Amino acid sequence: MDTDLVLILGLILIGLAIPAAMSSHSDGRRPVAPIATILIAVGMIVYAQLSHPEGYALRDVPEVFYTVVGRYIR
C-alpha cells in the first residue's frame, strides 16, 4: 500500500475520531471505539512515517494530501 495513502487515511481517521471521543466522553459513555480508532490511526501515521524513504515533514502534508486526492479522483 502506498505510504502517502496510509498517511492521509490515518490523518482523516484521527480527524473523525477525536470529536467522537469528546462527544462520548461528554455524554458520560466510555469512548472505547473512538480510542481504538485513534490508536489505529496513530499506528498508520507511524507506519507511513517509518516506511517512507525520506519521512514526512509537517510542511509536506498538504502537498501529499492533494496528490493522493488527485490520484484517486481521476
BAFI-3210 file (N, C-alpha, C; in Angstrom, 3 decimals, decimal comma, padded with zeros to 6 digits):
// residues 74
n [1|2|3|4|5|6|7|8|9|10|11|12|13|14|15|16|17|18|19|20|21|22|23|24|25|26|27|28|29|30|31|32|33|34|35|36|37|38|39|40|41|42|43|44|45|46|47|48|49|50|51|52|53|54|55|56|57|58|59|60|61|62|63|64|65|66|67|68|69|70|71|72|73|74]
n.u [000,848|000,429|002,469|001,822|-000,961|-001,630|-000,768|-002,518|-005,033|-004,757|-004,583|-007,117|-008,750|-008,010|-008,912|-011,654|-012,118|-011,393|-013,374|-015,511|-014,673|-014,599|-017,310|-018,576|-017,403|-018,371|-021,043|-021,067|-020,461|-018,309|-015,493|-014,729|-014,633|-013,901|-011,357|-009,978|-009,986|-008,425|-005,965|-005,427|-005,220|-003,008|-001,076|-001,111|-000,118|002,440|003,516|003,504|005,279|007,677|008,049|008,282|010,812|012,250|010,881|008,279|007,707|006,087|005,350|005,049|002,646|000,155|000,699|001,040|-001,526|-003,142|-002,008|-002,639|-005,458|-005,928|-004,879|-006,606|-009,111|-009,178]
n.v [-001,178|002,238|004,622|007,307|007,297|005,805|007,556|009,771|008,559|007,835|010,394|011,414|009,598|010,177|012,787|012,366|010,720|012,030|014,107|012,324|010,885|012,931|013,610|011,228|011,066|013,403|012,763|010,914|008,326|005,491|005,995|003,797|002,745|005,120|005,628|003,301|003,649|005,954|004,934|003,077|004,854|006,411|004,416|003,923|006,368|006,419|004,134|004,968|007,119|005,854|004,066|005,544|006,651|009,170|010,151|012,205|015,664|018,261|020,310|018,998|017,669|018,941|018,968|016,234|015,366|016,619|015,421|012,691|012,789|013,830|011,762|009,586|010,522|010,953]
n.w [000,000|-000,666|000,908|001,114|000,878|003,166|005,177|004,771|005,167|007,851|009,037|008,396|009,768|012,439|012,563|012,471|014,671|017,045|017,643|018,033|020,276|022,171|022,230|023,150|025,646|026,870|026,986|028,937|028,372|027,806|025,834|023,933|021,227|019,722|020,881|020,188|017,433|017,233|018,119|016,068|013,921|014,688|014,598|011,836|010,877|012,023|010,823|008,116|008,273|009,032|006,929|004,604|002,436|002,837|004,950|006,425|006,500|008,352|006,681|004,287|004,256|003,244|000,440|-000,069|000,599|-001,395|-003,644|-003,284|-003,226|-005,795|-007,326|-006,835|-007,493|-010,198]
ca.u [000,000|001,163|002,640|001,085|-002,361|-001,726|-000,657|-003,738|-006,120|-004,537|-004,941|-008,575|-009,324|-007,816|-009,807|-013,024|-012,217|-011,252|-014,684|-016,336|-014,226|-015,050|-018,762|-018,939|-016,960|-019,278|-022,323|-020,900|-020,193|-016,889|-015,124|-013,905|-014,428|-013,054|-009,972|-009,396|-009,767|-007,268|-004,763|-005,187|-004,779|-001,624|-000,258|-000,995|000,755|003,808|003,946|003,801|006,490|008,852|008,194|008,641|012,286|012,758|009,997|007,389|007,763|004,761|005,057|004,766|001,323|-000,840|001,038|000,739|-002,976|-003,662|-001,525|-003,425|-006,832|-005,895|-004,598|-007,729|-010,330|-009,102]
ca.v [000,000|003,483|005,280|008,577|006,971|005,400|008,773|010,566|007,833|007,976|011,757|011,539|008,840|010,948|013,938|011,932|010,015|012,930|014,625|011,219|010,597|014,027|013,514|010,128|011,416|014,408|012,100|010,011|006,976|005,175|006,152|002,650|002,698|006,230|005,461|002,261|004,268|006,852|004,095|002,554|005,974|006,736|003,338|004,153|007,517|006,000|003,219|005,760|007,914|004,986|003,359|006,478|006,755|010,407|010,573|013,326|016,868|018,835|021,142|018,115|017,045|019,432|018,512|014,799|015,240|016,954|014,418|011,470|013,059|013,935|010,450|008,668|011,087|010,786]
ca.w [000,000|-000,818|002,207|001,096|001,162|004,576|005,978|004,641|005,838|009,291|009,443|008,311|010,894|013,672|012,490|012,758|015,950|018,196|018,054|018,529|021,638|023,031|022,347|024,034|026,997|027,430|027,240|030,068|027,884|027,664|024,418|023,554|019,772|019,245|021,341|019,331|016,126|017,370|018,184|014,726|013,086|015,079|014,032|010,397|010,661|012,362|009,759|006,925|008,547|009,054|005,662|003,534|002,449|003,435|006,036|006,099|007,323|008,500|005,505|003,155|004,378|002,275|-000,904|-000,120|000,607|-002,723|-004,582|-003,101|-003,669|-007,242|-007,905|-006,700|-008,077|-011,653]
c.u [000,894|001,260|001,935|-000,384|-002,558|-001,653|-001,953|-004,912|-005,983|-004,929|-006,455|-009,243|-009,163|-008,760|-011,250|-013,171|-012,119|-012,583|-015,618|-015,961|-014,691|-016,562|-019,176|-018,512|-017,911|-020,663|-022,248|-020,690|-018,696|-016,509|-014,218|-013,611|-013,610|-011,596|-009,276|-009,092|-008,569|-005,973|-004,417|-004,644|-003,346|-000,672|-000,056|-000,027|002,209|004,354|004,337|005,087|007,740|009,099|008,589|010,142|012,839|011,967|009,133|007,660|006,344|004,379|004,741|003,333|000,303|-000,560|000,725|-000,772|-003,549|-003,202|-002,358|-004,855|-006,880|-005,683|-005,822|-009,043|-010,331|-009,580]
c.v [001,241|004,207|006,634|008,344|006,578|006,618|009,574|009,867|007,920|009,354|011,973|010,792|009,580|012,132|013,584|011,329|010,946|013,563|013,533|010,865|011,678|013,961|012,394|010,399|012,430|013,841|011,117|008,561|006,755|005,228|005,024|002,636|003,899|006,114|004,388|002,821|005,208|006,044|003,517|003,661|006,373|005,678|003,500|005,295|007,153|005,059|003,999|006,560|007,046|004,308|004,274|006,720|008,018|010,824|011,728|014,476|017,435|019,667|020,299|017,601|017,626|018,969|017,030|014,591|015,513|015,954|013,144|011,672|013,140|012,601|009,550|009,232|010,889|009,473]
c.w [000,000|000,531|002,259|001,452|002,620|005,490|005,944|005,317|007,359|009,794|009,402|009,456|012,215|013,699|012,790|014,158|017,155|018,588|018,585|019,969|022,606|023,252|023,294|025,468|027,646|027,701|028,404|029,651|027,791|026,191|023,915|022,051|019,271|019,679|020,505|017,948|016,159|017,407|016,815|013,821|013,415|014,544|012,541|010,100|010,951|011,290|008,506|007,104|008,474|007,708|004,506|003,586|003,112|004,662|005,562|007,049|007,373|007,283|004,270|003,140|003,403|000,841|-001,080|-000,180|-000,782|-003,781|-004,498|-003,582|-005,193|-007,925|-007,889|-007,218|-009,588|-012,103]
res [m|d|t|d|l|v|l|i|l|g|l|i|l|i|g|l|a|i|p|a|a|m|s|s|h|s|d|g|r|r|p|v|a|p|i|a|t|i|l|i|a|v|g|m|i|v|y|a|q|l|s|h|p|e|g|y|a|l|r|d|v|p|e|v|f|y|t|v|v|g|r|y|i|r]
***
